Amino acid sequence: MFPLFKQQSLPEQILLLSPEEAKDPHDTLASLFIDHKLHEVRKFLGDVTETCLTTDRHPFSDPEVRSDCLHYINWLVRCVEASALIAGQRKE
């Protein structure tokens, strides 16, 4: 598991954004889409999802876990798409 996901004592804290990025998250979102195209982010998330859901290794051997994974990935893609819109509005 990714080390940051193990930080149970800090569940609601911002862990990766610098203080400057936290003050203006719109700029942070915009910077994501300077280096990455929306279709590239969607493809990456799709590839990760497919890899996770086509393995029988724990924890993905449980159909409920796979279903939850799809739910969260779909939610994350929606957030990425909303972020792309916000980033685009900042350019205008």
C-alpha positions as CSV (number, residue, x, y, z in Angstrom):
1,M,0.0,0.0,0.0
2,F,1.2,3.5,-0.8
3,P,2.7,5.0,2.4
4,L,0.4,8.0,2.5
5,F,-2.7,5.8,2.6
6,K,-1.4,4.3,5.8
7,Q,-1.5,7.7,7.6
8,Q,-4.6,6.9,9.8
9,S,-3.8,9.6,12.3
10,L,-4.0,12.3,9.6
11,P,-7.2,11.4,7.8
12,E,-8.4,14.9,6.9
13,Q,-5.2,16.8,6.6
14,I,-3.7,17.9,3.3
15,L,-0.5,15.9,2.9
16,L,0.9,16.5,-0.5
17,L,0.1,20.2,-1.2
18,S,2.6,22.8,-0.2
19,P,1.3,25.7,1.9
20,E,1.3,27.9,-1.3
21,E,-0.6,25.3,-3.3
22,A,-3.2,24.9,-0.5
23,K,-3.8,28.7,-0.5
24,D,-4.7,28.6,-4.2
25,P,-5.7,25.1,-5.2
26,H,-7.0,26.4,-8.6
27,D,-3.4,27.0,-9.7
28,T,-2.5,23.5,-8.5
29,L,-5.3,22.0,-10.6
30,A,-4.3,24.1,-13.6
31,S,-0.7,23.0,-13.3
32,L,-1.8,19.3,-13.6
33,F,-3.2,20.0,-17.0
34,I,-0.2,21.8,-18.2
35,D,1.9,18.6,-18.0
36,H,-0.9,16.1,-18.6
37,K,-3.8,16.0,-21.0
38,L,-7.2,15.0,-19.7
39,H,-7.4,11.9,-21.9
40,E,-3.9,10.8,-20.6
41,V,-5.1,11.0,-17.0
42,R,-8.3,9.0,-17.8
43,K,-6.3,6.4,-19.7
44,F,-3.9,6.0,-16.8
45,L,-6.7,5.6,-14.3
46,G,-8.4,3.1,-16.6
47,D,-5.2,1.1,-16.9
48,V,-4.7,1.0,-13.1
49,T,-8.3,0.0,-12.7
50,E,-8.1,-2.8,-15.2
51,T,-4.9,-4.1,-13.7
52,C,-6.4,-4.1,-10.2
53,L,-9.6,-5.8,-11.3
54,T,-8.1,-8.5,-13.5
55,T,-5.9,-9.9,-10.8
56,D,-6.9,-12.6,-8.2
57,R,-4.4,-11.3,-5.6
58,H,-5.6,-9.9,-2.3
59,P,-7.5,-7.7,-1.8
60,F,-9.0,-7.8,-5.4
61,S,-10.1,-11.4,-5.1
62,D,-13.2,-10.0,-3.4
63,P,-16.0,-8.9,-5.8
64,E,-17.1,-6.2,-3.3
65,V,-13.6,-4.7,-3.2
66,R,-13.5,-4.6,-7.0
67,S,-16.9,-2.9,-7.1
68,D,-15.7,-0.3,-4.6
69,C,-12.6,0.2,-6.7
70,L,-14.8,1.0,-9.7
71,H,-16.9,3.4,-7.7
72,Y,-13.9,5.3,-6.4
73,I,-12.2,5.4,-9.8
74,N,-15.4,6.7,-11.4
75,W,-15.6,9.4,-8.7
76,L,-11.9,10.3,-9.2
77,V,-12.4,10.6,-13.0
78,R,-15.3,12.9,-12.4
79,C,-13.1,15.0,-10.0
80,V,-10.3,15.1,-12.6
81,E,-12.8,16.2,-15.3
82,A,-14.1,18.9,-13.0
83,S,-10.5,19.9,-12.3
84,A,-9.8,20.2,-16.0
85,L,-12.8,22.6,-16.4
86,I,-11.5,24.7,-13.5
87,A,-8.0,24.7,-15.0
88,G,-9.4,25.7,-18.3
89,Q,-11.4,28.6,-16.8
90,R,-8.2,29.9,-15.1
91,K,-6.5,30.1,-18.5
92,E,-9.3,32.3,-19.9
